[in-house]
């Protein structure tokens, strides 16, 4: 009997020891990973991003520069299309640049602190550090972390799986999933170079501006559409690309369409969708305008990465441009996360 008790005690202690080692191993790996990603003075990376939500999958190439403390330059280009967007943070503020439309919006924002994206490895490090329920699995060549998302789509896509190479301790992929753990976004890191710092002049947006045109700033589409009582005017120096477009609708089980109105103005069609109820909101959409010169345009709120494009968000509105169409969602009853959910669910078709 005595020998049996001793054996059970030995087995119990062994289990406790192995369990303790496993916990220490996760903490040790996490400390190394966070230190390497978060403490670097700067980095460059190239990645691909596949978005599977909202209809046909879309693929993007992403290039990121970051120099501590607060300089960022992120370029996102859709594969197979000459369409790109850039978000730049420098000493003058945060800018969203769309070269194909000659558009540049300026924000007084603390981006990317509130609206980060998974291709920013510093943000990933913070995700890992903040998640109290973080789970790590170890494979032959990789560490797999299952963590909660903390970005702009955390309500509709709350889960992410981050794969880290054992040898380099750098991320190789991030898979972002919805509430039933279906894959929605996949980011694959092709190249990450730590310790790279760029001079401040390389983050300057003057290289994108029309230096021959130094007149004042214009109103943003969000500001223009946000006040229906005022007479709509075309922006000075803007070329309106009049064209027919197909109406998009939000695909949401909590949105009920109350009214749809089409307004014709100078040959351009604007569609206004009104949704009623406890979560009432309005969606406006019209063909995009292309500016003749690229001047910084002051925009309220913060830049927000919607996955397929970079838009602008405030507490009562979100605006963006996609496939030649300007969109604007306004509501005093939706949270920012719910407005983002509306934006990311917009699909060409009809309300069922």
Steps between C-alpha positions, in 0.01 A plus 500: 500500500784738591679441167174565311450834677859599420446412132182709485679792665786477250256486207301795637816710547615411147169618354522824696859550384413442134203733527715768658763459228235539230374823654853634540575408139203703372596797714862475389411483130250782535758721672754440223246556223362820650850629563615435147191645328426788731843630591655533154587857399342449161411244237400435142269221394321363197187289529202375306146532630205289386152617598234231474207688654252701292470303175788393275840471672735792439877501520724792596871570526601691814823692564572649843769736626519591868754717678473559874331663664205594280587502128309256277458449128262225388419435135222260401456403133237266362656218297445530127375858523674834481322615814687575819458689824756627744470600863784713632569626849767767542563805719217693329224246560343197336428496125305262278607525136323354194727578202259379230239754618747777588354497850670564831322524835667633812405387853593625844497148637699265723484223237599217521431481874122463460463363148800278443531220248652153525780579254649740760716265707510738797121476517522120488745507791250706700220257410702212642599692812147620579313171456462334841356188335780461247567140393830384348551174313843375403573330169827374353597833339247748634317641800127545445322766706122521525407851611216749505501786249502860628464691175216677321316177408537325835123446536441332163842328488601435861755217452847485350767234463858629484771264376858576608813340356697326776839585356451870421225574755327704227136463392437304182121537481190635670155351444205711618170320558137581573308393810458142371872486411458515124801655327431855379844656451840337449823700517817325385830669581748468211786705641565672834817700559548632853718794600433703184447872557398753235570872512211735577505636143411153370169524688418846360180523296615804299623256237134418425369857482457731203748773587356730233165518679524637854145619557299419809367167611174356371212332678513123523227282348397411856464866598320580174249216530458536874283811467205437270349841572779674311516520124738239364783641297773329305843545660711769338743347255328160505418286202180304554512163329132472413405138451231254579568283799331210672353566843657322795309394812616393847469126562395500867231308687425805719458760222153567358472723192227761539554717194710517185528824305688586181599863442627628165736798513676634190479161337641323806297247696500490880326219689378556856402199713320554832489230768267537799477346847711505814812497282390751239749624241522653153721390211584732209692393190596668174769483230840607627656833404859535383687811605705694243763579762605326818457732797476382863134505605423525872286209614334451839544188708752224439616292204352151515622194312190321371706223346414581140575873536596770747214728601426772756298444817348723768257420782206558262625416149731293285594578138706315241553448126487167322488395134423851374228571757498733802317369808387686811323346801350730763336407830454631852401155626781273377832446672820532299525122486144473365567764234807303394282188488263685263790615283666159471169329418410726204437278199369569149154349462156546646346487847335168573 
